[in-house]
Amino acid sequence: MRSLNDTLTRLSALRSMSPGATSIASQDRLTGLAAFGSNPGALRARFYVPEPRRASAPLVVVLHGCTQDAAGYDRGSGWSQLADEQGFALLYPEQQRANNANLCFNWFNSTDTQRNSGEALSIRQMVSAMVTAHGLDPTRVYVTCLSAGGAMASVMLATYPDVFAGGAIIAGLPYGTATSVPEAFDRMQAHGGPPAAALGELVAAASNHRGQWPTISVWHGDNDSTVSAANAALIVEQWRALHGVAAQPTAIEDVDGHPRHIWHDGNGREVIEEYRILGLGHGTPLSTSGSAACGTVGPYMLEAGISSTRQIARFWGLMPTQGKARTKPAAAAELRAPPAPATSAVPTIKRSRVQPLRQPVTGDVGRVIDALRAAGLMR
């Protein structure tokens, strides 16, 4: 059983991240998508389509992290800036406070993480509506994300591999490893969960898909104390067997001073990449200076000297490739050992499932209740 001190430490992190405090003040470039289906997850849909855009343009689905909103994440990450340059469309599913007090996608809630159910189905409906309304290419739909959004991207890739050609998971977690708030806290620290060898089966069982699997881009800071960097290796492991690639990467490159591990399939296609960003904490890696600057630094939007937005788009073929990177032989491609992280602020529970506690409480129990209320876990 988790100790009281451990619980209080975790909840203290949530208290310091009050909802709305980390939303980046910005000019809102996004438009609301009014009607897109039954919306069982009760999410909001927002989008951006540049003018002019490519004919049959690709679509990138962007999922924000906890305490963030769509407009703030767009400005911080620079996705609409890149869409202007390259002509693809953007879809921003947005969490609502009635669903989750900290605006986290409910990646640990079984109702929201199954095909044709909850938040996962709402996002799928948004994709269909965007493709139809704007004449987008249904074979070039991608999803990217941060933190709880990263974990939700894992959900979308697992439950709808027929919809997404590729996904990018930033500071996220593998699919299907948590079904409750306590499990979510533990998995964020890479504690417990299924054995690594069983992770791929969770994805295989999530749909009846028998075709080509989405390509996977994994990003994690090696100084992340919110979501353990060990989760990056677990995400790679979850998808490695599905793509039929070996445990060790086939190549390693240096990209803007950071190692990029690459797994090629039998046809030589890059199907998995992993970036471990040196010294980075919990957030989206940015490069905000120079001719290729993209995004704006803010809470969980972190200067790293490398633009995850541009590099992810490049991996998906949405923009021209760079010059030749410095490549090392596969034998040298050893993953860095992850740090030992501490607290987290990602999971909260549906408010409708929490009974309000009105009586005053004292002592250690009172401290726990106060922390729960401050974190948005109780009203």
Secondary structure, 3 states (H helix, E strand, C coil): CCCHHHHHHHHHHHHCCCCCCCCCCCCCCCEECCCCCCCCCCCEEEEECCCCCCCCCCEEEEECCCCCCHHHHHHHHCHHHHHHHHCCEEEEEECCCCCCCCCCCCCCCHHHCCCCCHHHHHHHHHHHHHHHHHCCCCCCEEEEEECHHHHHHHHHHHHCCCCCCEEEEECCCCCCCCCCHHHHHHHHCCCCCCCHHHHHHHHHCCCCCCCCCCEEEEEEECCCCCCCCHHHHHHHHHHHHHHCCCCCCCEEEEECCEEEEEEECCCCCEEEEEEEECCCCCCEEEECCCCCCECCCECCEEECCCCHHHHHHHHCCCCCCCCCCEEECHHHCCCCCCCCCCCCCCCCCCHHHCCCCCCCCCHHHHHHHHHHHHHCCCC
